[in-house]
Amino acid sequence: MNIKHSVRDSLRLTGQITSEFCAYLTVRSLVAFVQVLPYDMGDSMCRSLAWFASDVLRIRHETTEKNLRSVFPDCDAQERRRISFAMWHHLLLMVCEIAWAQRRLHLTNWSEHVRFKNNKTILRALLVKRPAVMVSGHYGNFEIGGYTMGLMGCSTTTIARKLDNRFLHAWVKRFRGAKGQSMVDKEGCAPLVDRHLQNGGTLSLLADQHAGPKGCWVDFMGVPASCHKALALFSLTAQAPMFAGYTRRINGQPMQFETSCTATADPANDPDGHCDSVTTLTQWYNHHLAQAVALSVEQYWWLHRRWRDPPEKVAKRLEKRRRDEAARAAKDSLSAA
């Protein structure tokens, strides 16, 4: 009986590995095809596929519509369709750019593809001998941002969920690790991250992941969103400055990017009180991420289930916070007048 179970388990494992490897070969073949395409041809292909994904297949249409209605209540149906199509074009082009970067973005030509904004702030973050936490979101081409940082000699650690396909996971890990970006599994990562920061390392995180009903609830683009408390705690417990930034496509052209550090919050030097608590720091980075998204709305992942309905108590607390902030702003305005 045990032998039968053993054989059955072995066959099941073999079938799973074979299936994963076939999927891996398919993805690698598509990537190889994309890598030889000229930029303009890749861009045209992405526009055609974007129309198919947004208008024909209507992938994640309900989630995208709900998010756009919540954030832009005055936006009409035609404008929402335009943003949805542009988002899909961006996502598909992002995949092409990740494939192109491995062969076409190097130390000798990076200035032809990437423009740095707030150079001094970025250099200070890279060169200072202190731990640092860099936060961005599902916006622009964050993979190119991490790749470019590695190209400049800035080794970072990022937290990511392990992919179900072991071959694809190893490939993604190799791509990120090629320029010094290491990945740690989301499960049980806290001790590793703490040790990394204690050693003066840099942590790079996507800050717009839904954290469930027990997360830290703040307004993101005017709509309640649950955020992981760990992001703020990493910065506060390690006394590590937090840098909010982005890498977005500019000039409407493939492989043309702007990388910017929009703001810094330092627990060791915090006159504005951004680092007073987990909530204030979480509000701070969500505010700056929202400002970044406003620069290129179509480059945000609107199909991402970022916003959920908060628990009743949380909704009341957020509403009270909004009223208090509005009253404070009105008072400051009267004082200034």
C-alpha positions in Angstrom: 0.0 0.0 0.0 2.8 2.4 0.9 4.6 1.5 -2.4 1.4 2.4 -4.3 1.2 5.8 -2.5 4.9 6.4 -3.1 4.5 5.7 -6.8 1.4 7.9 -7.1 3.1 10.7 -5.3 6.2 10.4 -7.5 4.1 10.5 -10.7 2.1 13.5 -9.4 5.4 15.3 -8.6 6.8 14.4 -12.0 3.7 15.7 -13.7 3.8 19.0 -11.7 7.5 19.6 -12.5 6.9 18.8 -16.2 3.9 21.2 -16.3 5.9 24.0 -14.6 8.9 23.4 -16.9 6.7 23.6 -20.0 5.2 26.9 -18.8 8.7 28.2 -18.1 9.8 27.3 -21.6 6.8 29.1 -23.1 7.5 32.2 -21.1 11.3 32.1 -21.9 10.4 31.7 -25.6 8.1 34.7 -25.6 10.8 36.7 -23.8 13.4 35.7 -26.4 11.0 36.8 -29.1 10.4 40.2 -27.4 14.1 40.7 -26.9 14.8 40.9 -30.6 12.0 43.3 -31.4 12.8 47.0 -32.1 11.2 49.4 -29.6 8.6 50.8 -32.1 7.5 47.3 -33.1 7.2 46.2 -29.5 5.2 49.3 -28.7 2.8 48.7 -31.5 2.3 45.1 -30.5 1.6 46.2 -26.9 -1.1 48.6 -28.2 -2.8 45.8 -30.1 -2.7 43.4 -27.2 -3.9 46.2 -24.8 -7.0 46.7 -26.9 -7.6 42.9 -26.9 -7.2 42.7 -23.1 -9.2 45.8 -22.2 -12.0 45.8 -24.8 -12.4 42.2 -25.9 -11.4 40.0 -23.0 -12.1 42.7 -20.4 -9.6 41.2 -18.0 -10.2 42.5 -14.4 -12.7 44.9 -15.8 -14.9 45.1 -12.8 -12.0 45.7 -10.4 -10.5 48.4 -12.7 -13.9 50.1 -13.0 -14.6 50.0 -9.3 -11.1 51.5 -8.5 -11.4 54.2 -11.0 -15.0 55.1 -9.9 -13.8 55.3 -6.3 -10.7 57.4 -6.9 -12.2 59.6 -9.7 -15.9 59.9 -9.0 -16.3 62.7 -11.6 -14.6 60.7 -14.4 -17.0 59.7 -17.2 -17.2 56.2 -18.8 -15.2 57.3 -21.9 -12.3 58.6 -19.7 -12.3 55.4 -17.6 -12.1 53.4 -20.8 -9.2 55.5 -22.0 -7.3 55.0 -18.7 -8.0 51.3 -18.7 -6.6 50.9 -22.2 -3.6 53.0 -21.4 -3.0 51.0 -18.3 -3.0 47.7 -20.2 -0.6 49.3 -22.8 1.7 50.3 -19.9 1.6 46.9 -18.3 2.4 45.0 -21.5 5.1 47.5 -22.4 6.5 47.1 -18.9 7.0 43.4 -19.6 8.8 44.1 -22.8 11.0 46.7 -21.1 12.0 44.2 -18.4 13.0 41.8 -21.2 14.9 44.5 -23.1 16.7 45.7 -20.0 18.8 42.6 -19.7 20.4 43.2 -23.1 20.0 46.9 -23.8 20.4 48.7 -20.5 24.1 48.9 -19.3 26.5 51.1 -17.4 27.7 52.5 -20.8 24.3 53.7 -22.0 22.0 54.1 -19.0 21.9 57.9 -19.5 20.2 57.3 -22.9 17.3 55.6 -21.1 17.1 56.9 -17.5 16.8 60.5 -16.2 17.3 61.0 -12.5 15.3 63.7 -10.7 16.5 65.0 -7.3 19.9 63.5 -7.9 21.4 64.7 -4.7 18.7 63.1 -2.5 19.2 59.8 -4.4 23.0 59.9 -4.1 22.7 60.7 -0.4 20.5 57.7 0.1 22.9 55.5 -1.7 26.1 56.7 -0.1 25.3 57.4 3.5 26.4 54.6 5.9 23.0 54.1 7.4 20.2 51.6 6.8 17.5 52.8 4.5 14.0 51.9 3.5 12.9 52.7 -0.1 9.2 52.6 -0.8 7.4 52.8 -4.2 4.2 51.1 -5.5 2.6 49.3 -8.4 3.3 52.3 -10.5 5.5 53.0 -13.5 8.2 50.4 -14.1 9.4 49.6 -10.6 11.4 46.6 -11.9 13.5 48.9 -14.0 13.9 51.1 -11.0 15.3 48.3 -9.0 17.5 47.2 -11.9 18.9 50.7 -12.4 19.7 51.0 -8.7 21.6 47.8 -8.9 23.4 49.0 -12.0 24.6 52.0 -10.0 26.0 49.7 -7.4 23.2 50.0 -4.8 22.5 46.5 -3.5 19.0 46.2 -2.1 16.8 43.5 -0.5 13.2 43.2 -1.4 10.3 41.1 0.1 8.4 39.0 -2.4 6.0 36.1 -2.4 7.6 33.0 -3.9 6.1 32.2 -7.3 4.2 28.9 -7.6 6.4 27.9 -10.7 9.8 27.0 -9.3 11.6 27.6 -12.6 10.0 31.0 -13.2 10.8 31.9 -9.6 14.5 31.0 -10.1 14.6 33.0 -13.3 13.1 36.1 -11.7 15.5 35.7 -8.8 18.4 35.5 -11.2 17.2 38.7 -13.1 17.0 40.7 -9.9 20.1 39.2 -8.4 22.2 40.0 -11.5 22.5 43.6 -10.4 22.7 43.0 -6.6 19.0 42.9 -5.7 18.3 40.0 -3.3 14.8 38.6 -2.6 13.5 37.2 0.7 10.3 35.2 1.0 7.4 37.1 2.5 6.8 34.3 5.0 9.0 34.6 8.1 11.1 37.4 6.6 11.1 39.8 9.7 14.3 38.4 11.4 16.2 38.5 8.1 15.1 42.0 7.3 15.9 43.3 10.8 19.4 41.8 10.5 19.8 43.3 7.1 18.9 46.8 8.4 21.1 46.4 11.5 24.0 45.8 9.1 23.3 49.1 7.3 21.5 47.5 4.3 18.9 49.0 2.0 15.3 47.6 1.9 13.2 48.2 -1.2 9.5 47.7 -0.9 6.2 48.0 -2.8 4.1 49.9 -0.3 0.6 49.5 -1.8 -0.2 45.9 -0.8 -3.6 45.3 0.9 -3.0 44.2 4.5 -6.4 43.0 5.5 -8.9 44.3 8.1 -6.2 44.5 10.8 -3.8 46.6 8.8 -3.0 50.3 9.3 -6.0 52.0 7.6 -5.3 55.4 5.9 -6.6 57.3 2.9 -4.8 56.5 -0.4 -5.9 58.8 -3.2 -8.9 59.8 -1.1 -10.1 56.2 -0.5 -9.5 54.1 2.6 -6.8 51.5 2.1 -5.2 48.9 4.5 -1.4 49.0 4.7 1.1 46.7 6.3 2.4 48.1 9.6 5.7 46.4 9.0 6.9 48.9 6.5 6.7 51.8 9.0 8.1 49.5 11.8 11.1 48.6 9.7 12.0 52.2 9.4 11.1 53.2 13.0 12.8 50.3 14.8 16.0 50.5 12.8 16.1 54.4 12.8 16.4 54.1 9.1 15.3 57.0 6.8 12.5 56.2 4.5 12.7 57.4 0.9 9.5 57.6 -1.2 10.2 57.4 -5.0 9.2 56.1 -8.4 10.4 55.1 -11.8 7.9 56.1 -14.5 8.0 56.1 -18.3 8.3 59.6 -19.9 7.9 61.2 -23.3 5.5 58.4 -24.3 8.4 56.3 -25.5 9.5 52.8 -24.6 12.7 52.5 -22.5 12.6 56.2 -21.5 12.3 56.6 -17.7 12.4 59.2 -14.9 13.6 58.0 -11.5 12.9 60.3 -8.6 13.1 60.4 -4.9 10.1 62.6 -4.0 10.5 62.9 -0.2 12.4 61.6 2.8 11.3 60.9 6.4 14.1 60.4 8.9 13.3 59.1 12.4 16.5 60.7 13.6 15.6 64.1 12.2 11.9 64.6 12.1 10.8 68.2 12.7 7.4 67.7 11.0 6.4 64.6 13.0 6.1 62.2 10.1 7.8 59.5 12.2 5.8 60.0 15.4 4.0 56.7 14.9 3.2 53.8 12.5 0.1 55.7 11.4 1.7 59.0 10.6 4.6 57.4 8.7 2.1 55.2 6.8 0.0 58.3 5.9 3.2 60.1 4.8 4.3 57.5 2.2 0.8 57.0 0.9 0.5 60.7 0.4 3.7 60.9 -1.7 2.8 57.8 -3.7 -0.5 59.4 -4.6 1.4 62.5 -5.7 3.6 60.3 -7.9 0.6 58.5 -9.5 -1.0 61.9 -10.4 2.0 62.5 -12.7 1.0 59.5 -15.0 -2.3 58.1 -13.9 -2.3 55.5 -16.6 0.9 53.9 -15.2 -0.8 52.8 -12.0 -2.1 49.2 -11.7 -5.8 50.0 -11.5 -6.6 46.3 -11.8 -4.8 45.8 -8.5 -7.3 45.2 -5.6 -5.8 47.9 -3.5 -9.0 49.3 -2.0 -11.4 47.2 0.1 -14.3 48.3 2.4 -12.9 49.0 5.9 -14.5 47.6 9.1 -17.2 49.9 10.5 -15.1 51.1 13.4 -12.2 51.9 11.1 -14.5 53.8 8.7 -15.8 56.0 11.5 -12.3 56.7 12.7 -11.1 57.7 9.2 -14.1 60.0 8.8 -13.3 61.7 12.1 -9.7 62.0 11.0 -10.8 63.7 7.7 -13.0 66.2 9.6 -10.2 67.0 12.0 -7.8 67.5 9.1 -10.3 69.7 7.2 -10.9 71.8 10.3 -7.1 72.2 10.9 -6.6 73.2 7.3 -9.4 75.8 7.5 -7.9 77.2 10.7 -4.4 77.4 9.1 -5.9 79.2 6.1 -7.6 81.8 8.3 -4.5 82.3 10.3 -2.5 82.9 7.1 -5.1 85.4 5.8 
